[in-house]
Amino acid sequence: MSLYESEAICRAIITDRIREADHRRLVREIKQSELRSNIGAATAPANRRSRLWKLVHLSHAYG
């Protein structure tokens, strides 16, 4: 095997490893964003007042 061939093989291996690492990172980011969007959809907005709060604070209940 010549020096050129061994260098080409090393470059190919490095390129494959970088591609695999990028793929794993993208998959991880997609899963995290899906988890965040699912969690956000299940919770009420932070500025929304609860029904109990409105009932306790009469000035806001009729405002």
N, C-alpha and C positions, 0 to 999 in steps of 0.2 A: 504494500500500500504506500502510495507516495505521500509526501507532506501535504500536497494540495488536497488529496482525498480525505486525509484525516482531519484537516482543518475544515473542510466542507461538512464532514459528518458532525464535528463539534458544533459548528454554527447551526446546523439543522436541529441538533438536540437542544441547544439553548433556545432557539426560536420556538420549538415545540413546547418547552417548559414555560416560556413566557406566555404563549398563547393559552396554555392550560390554566395558568395562574390568573390571567385576565378573565377567562371564562368562569372560573370559580368565583372570582370577585363580582362579576356581573350577576351571576345567579344569586349570590348572597345579598347583593343590593336589591335585586328584584323581590326576593322573599321578605326583606326588611320593609320595603316600601309597601308591599301588600299587607303586612301585619299592621303597619301604621295606618293605612287607609281603612282596614277593617276595624281597628280600635276607634278611630275617629268617627266612623259612621255609627257606632253603637252608643256613643256618649252624647249628651246634650251640649249645646254651646255653653261656654263658660259664663257669658253675660246673661244667660237666661235665668230668671228667678223661678224658684220652685213654687209650687202651688201653696205649700205650707207657709212659705215666707210671705206670700201675698196675703194669705188669710191672717197671719199674725200682725203684719204691718198694715193697718187699715188705710192709712193715707195713700199707700201704693195700690191697695186692692181696688180702689175706685178711680185711680188716676190714669 
